[in-house]
Structures are given as C-alpha cells and as structure tokens.
C-alpha cells in the first residue's frame, strides 16, 4: 500500500459507501412501477425493505422479493395468454384473406 493511501478506506468500503449514498443506488423498480400497477404494493414493500440498509444483504427482504416475483409472473402469464389469443385471431384473419385472394 502506498504512503498516500495508508489511511484511506479500502476500495471495497468506498464502493459500498457509494452504493448506499449514491442516487443511482435506487432501484429501477420504482421507475417501472407505473408499467405494473397490479404489483405496485409489492414493489413499494420491496423498496421500503431495501431502503433499510443491511436488511437486503442479510435476507430479510427475500419474502418481499418472492411475493413480487410471483405477482410479476402471474401478470406476465396473463399478458402472454391474451397476446397468444390476439395472435391467433390475427393469424386466422390473415389465413382467411389469403384463401380469398387465392380463390380469385
């Protein structure tokens, strides 16, 4: 270690302190909360838990994260099912138009 860094904080401590004090440390969940209004309460619960310092590192937020993942998965499956049905209708409509075109 150089003489200038003899009393400086170790790099890992600098990175951790930056993480806790940086405005960039905020989760992207808050930014996407408006995209997932169904899971809003789960997102807020997880962010409240993560805002409480070390709780996210010791596993205290795991249940909140599992609840959020379950909500997001349920929403995704519902959205996927609706999209599949819409695609089937579009495909049927396209096939019908193609058959009419070939009949000409």
Residue frames relative to the residue before (quaternion, step in Angstrom):
aa qw qx qy qz dx dy dz
X 1.0000 0.0000 0.0000 0.0000 0.00 0.00 0.00
X 0.4467 -0.7037 0.4812 0.2714 3.60 -0.85 0.87
X 0.6473 -0.5423 0.3761 0.3815 3.55 -1.26 0.43
X 0.6515 0.5213 -0.3293 0.4420 3.59 1.04 -0.63
X 0.7428 0.3791 -0.2195 0.5064 3.55 1.15 -0.52
X 0.3094 0.7881 -0.4910 0.2049 3.58 1.20 0.26
X 0.7916 0.2614 -0.1413 0.5340 3.58 0.97 -0.78
X 0.4502 0.6815 -0.4587 0.3500 3.57 1.24 0.20
X 0.5727 -0.5904 0.4463 0.3525 3.53 -1.19 0.56
X 0.5456 -0.6015 0.4556 0.3647 3.59 -1.05 0.62
X 0.6607 -0.5457 0.3484 0.3799 3.53 -1.18 0.64
X 0.6539 0.5225 -0.3320 0.4349 3.60 0.90 -0.84
X 0.6489 0.5085 -0.3237 0.4643 3.59 1.07 -0.70
X 0.6136 0.5399 -0.3410 0.4646 3.56 1.08 -0.73
X 0.6702 0.4994 -0.3011 0.4591 3.57 0.92 -0.89
X 0.6571 0.5001 -0.3181 0.4657 3.59 0.95 -0.81
X 0.6678 0.4862 -0.3186 0.4649 3.59 0.89 -0.86
X 0.6095 0.5350 -0.3543 0.4655 3.60 1.07 -0.66
X 0.6395 0.5407 -0.3259 0.4388 3.56 0.97 -0.86
X 0.7213 0.4456 -0.2595 0.4623 3.58 0.90 -0.86
X 0.7523 0.3926 -0.2173 0.4824 3.59 1.07 -0.61
X 0.5811 0.6210 -0.3624 0.3812 3.57 1.20 -0.36
X 0.4747 -0.6464 0.5038 0.3209 3.58 -1.05 0.68
X 0.6053 0.5645 -0.3526 0.4366 3.58 1.24 -0.37
X 0.5481 0.6344 -0.3895 0.3813 3.57 1.26 -0.25
X 0.5084 0.6467 -0.4278 0.3746 3.58 1.21 -0.27
X 0.5398 -0.6536 0.4375 0.3001 3.49 -1.01 0.82
X 0.5006 -0.6309 0.5035 0.3127 3.53 -1.20 0.56
X 0.4695 0.6880 -0.4434 0.3312 3.59 1.22 -0.22
X 0.6443 0.5404 -0.3246 0.4330 3.57 0.97 -0.83
X 0.6532 0.5116 -0.3117 0.4632 3.55 1.05 -0.76
X 0.7402 0.3940 -0.2206 0.4981 3.58 1.06 -0.66
X 0.3924 0.7467 -0.4694 0.2609 3.57 1.25 0.04
X 0.6487 0.5218 -0.3320 0.4435 3.58 1.01 -0.72
X 0.6251 0.5364 -0.3397 0.4540 3.59 1.18 -0.46
X 0.7705 0.2555 -0.1273 0.5699 3.57 1.21 -0.51
X 0.0333 -0.8470 0.5303 0.0177 3.61 0.54 1.10
X 0.5626 0.6043 -0.3914 0.4063 3.60 1.16 -0.47
X 0.7711 0.3502 -0.1653 0.5054 3.59 0.96 -0.86
X 0.2674 0.8173 -0.4828 0.1656 3.58 1.24 0.24
X 0.6890 0.4814 -0.3074 0.4461 3.62 0.80 -0.91
X 0.6377 0.5122 -0.3336 0.4688 3.62 1.08 -0.62
X 0.6245 0.5304 -0.3275 0.4706 3.57 1.06 -0.78
X 0.6753 0.4900 -0.2967 0.4647 3.57 0.89 -0.93
X 0.6391 0.5222 -0.3322 0.4566 3.61 0.98 -0.77
X 0.6655 0.4906 -0.3075 0.4709 3.60 0.94 -0.82
X 0.6611 0.4956 -0.3155 0.4667 3.59 0.95 -0.79
X 0.6185 0.5215 -0.3498 0.4724 3.61 1.04 -0.68
X 0.6554 0.5049 -0.3092 0.4690 3.57 0.97 -0.83
X 0.6835 0.4815 -0.2873 0.4673 3.60 0.92 -0.87
X 0.6156 0.5560 -0.3501 0.4350 3.59 1.10 -0.56
X 0.6432 0.5435 -0.3086 0.4424 3.58 1.22 -0.40
X 0.6946 -0.5483 0.2803 0.3719 3.58 0.79 1.05
X 0.8818 -0.0522 0.0664 0.4641 3.53 -0.78 -1.11
X 0.4544 0.7137 -0.4549 0.2779 3.61 1.16 -0.22
X 0.6557 0.5101 -0.3312 0.4473 3.59 1.02 -0.67
X 0.6734 0.4984 -0.3005 0.4559 3.60 1.15 -0.54
X 0.7247 0.4208 -0.2538 0.4831 3.60 1.11 -0.50
X 0.6165 -0.6081 0.3258 0.3795 3.58 1.26 0.22
X 0.4210 0.7250 -0.4609 0.2910 3.58 1.22 0.18
X 0.6996 0.4563 -0.2657 0.4815 3.59 1.20 -0.41
X 0.3888 0.7631 -0.4592 0.2358 3.58 1.23 -0.02
X 0.6546 0.5063 -0.3272 0.4562 3.61 0.92 -0.80
X 0.6307 0.5197 -0.3303 0.4722 3.59 1.03 -0.79
X 0.6600 0.5018 -0.3069 0.4673 3.58 0.97 -0.83
X 0.6410 0.5153 -0.3236 0.4678 3.59 0.98 -0.79
X 0.6426 0.5164 -0.3186 0.4680 3.59 1.00 -0.82
X 0.6538 0.5016 -0.3095 0.4745 3.58 0.98 -0.85
X 0.6491 0.5147 -0.3201 0.4597 3.59 0.91 -0.86
X 0.6405 0.5168 -0.3231 0.4671 3.58 0.99 -0.81
X 0.6540 0.5073 -0.3124 0.4661 3.59 0.94 -0.88
X 0.6814 0.4864 -0.2921 0.4624 3.59 0.86 -0.95
X 0.6374 0.5211 -0.3266 0.4642 3.59 1.03 -0.75
X 0.6470 0.5132 -0.3177 0.4659 3.58 0.94 -0.88
X 0.6562 0.5041 -0.3086 0.4691 3.56 0.96 -0.88
X 0.6569 0.5140 -0.3128 0.4544 3.59 0.95 -0.87
X 0.6567 0.5087 -0.3180 0.4570 3.59 0.94 -0.83
X 0.6314 0.5197 -0.3249 0.4751 3.58 1.04 -0.77
X 0.6687 0.4971 -0.2909 0.4702 3.56 0.93 -0.96
X 0.6408 0.5274 -0.3195 0.4574 3.59 1.00 -0.81
X 0.6464 0.5182 -0.3176 0.4612 3.57 0.95 -0.86
X 0.6588 0.4953 -0.3132 0.4717 3.61 0.93 -0.87
X 0.6593 0.5067 -0.3115 0.4599 3.60 0.94 -0.85
X 0.6246 0.5345 -0.3356 0.4599 3.58 1.03 -0.75
X 0.6609 0.5000 -0.3041 0.4699 3.58 0.96 -0.87
X 0.6420 0.5113 -0.3222 0.4717 3.60 0.99 -0.81
X 0.6525 0.5141 -0.3139 0.4597 3.58 0.96 -0.85
X 0.6314 0.5245 -0.3336 0.4636 3.59 1.01 -0.76
X 0.6451 0.5070 -0.3214 0.4727 3.61 0.97 -0.80
X 0.6548 0.4994 -0.3136 0.4728 3.60 0.96 -0.86
X 0.6506 0.5155 -0.3138 0.4610 3.58 0.97 -0.85
X 0.6482 0.5067 -0.3176 0.4714 3.61 0.96 -0.83
X 0.6492 0.5119 -0.3125 0.4678 3.57 0.98 -0.85
X 0.6553 0.5044 -0.3063 0.4715 3.58 0.98 -0.83
X 0.6483 0.5125 -0.3142 0.4672 3.58 0.96 -0.84
X 0.6371 0.5245 -0.3202 0.4653 3.58 1.00 -0.81
X 0.6628 0.4945 -0.3026 0.4740 3.58 0.94 -0.90
X 0.6463 0.5180 -0.3187 0.4608 3.59 1.00 -0.77
X 0.6439 0.5082 -0.3208 0.4736 3.59 0.99 -0.77
X 0.6439 0.5061 -0.3226 0.4745 3.60 0.99 -0.79
X 0.6452 0.5205 -0.3192 0.4591 3.58 1.00 -0.81
X 0.6815 0.4837 -0.2872 0.4680 3.58 0.94 -0.87
X 0.6206 0.5524 -0.3404 0.4403 3.59 1.15 -0.55
X 0.5609 0.6199 -0.3909 0.3851 3.60 1.17 -0.37
